[in-house]
Amino acid sequence: MNPESVAKRFDRLVAKCTLPRIRFHDLRHTHVAHLIAAGEQPLLIARRVGHASSSFTMDRCGHLFEAADSQAASAVAAMVDSAVVTKL
């Protein structure tokens, strides 16, 4: 498929649905954000979206990992709390 044709078709569909204007390429960024929120690893994300390396993904999207880092810390704290309660 021609990428330009896909983008134009997407633009027409968005307009027809009276949605706010978004570019087809914006879906890619949304996908990356969802993968990060789901806790996926940067290497997997980079491969999925065709980045040359995970460091490129981190350079572009590293700010999104901050919330994921907080979630991971909370998950570990919950596991530790649970283990302590279980042993008591």
GIQUIRA-V41097 format. One record per residue. N is the residue number from 0. PHI is phi in whole degrees, 0 to 359 (NA if undefined). BURIAL is I if it has 24 or more other C-alpha atoms within 12 Angstrom, else O. Layout:
[[N,PHI,BURIAL] [N,PHI,BURIAL]]
This chain:
[[0,NA,O] [1,281,O] [2,303,O] [3,294,O] [4,295,O] [5,297,O] [6,297,O] [7,294,O] [8,297,O] [9,299,O] [10,303,O] [11,295,O] [12,295,O] [13,298,O] [14,296,O] [15,297,O] [16,275,O] [17,52,O] [18,270,O] [19,300,O] [20,297,O] [21,227,O] [22,272,O] [23,303,O] [24,297,O] [25,299,O] [26,297,O] [27,296,O] [28,295,O] [29,297,O] [30,300,O] [31,299,I] [32,299,I] [33,292,O] [34,296,I] [35,296,I] [36,298,I] [37,280,O] [38,86,I] [39,290,O] [40,282,I] [41,305,I] [42,296,O] [43,297,O] [44,298,I] [45,301,I] [46,295,O] [47,298,O] [48,260,O] [49,83,O] [50,287,O] [51,293,O] [52,204,O] [53,289,O] [54,293,O] [55,296,O] [56,300,I] [57,295,I] [58,298,O] [59,277,O] [60,235,I] [61,305,O] [62,298,O] [63,285,I] [64,285,I] [65,299,O] [66,293,O] [67,296,I] [68,296,O] [69,296,O] [70,296,O] [71,295,O] [72,297,O] [73,296,O] [74,295,O] [75,294,O] [76,299,O] [77,295,O] [78,295,O] [79,295,O] [80,301,O] [81,296,O] [82,294,O] [83,294,O] [84,296,O] [85,297,O] [86,281,O] [87,283,O]]
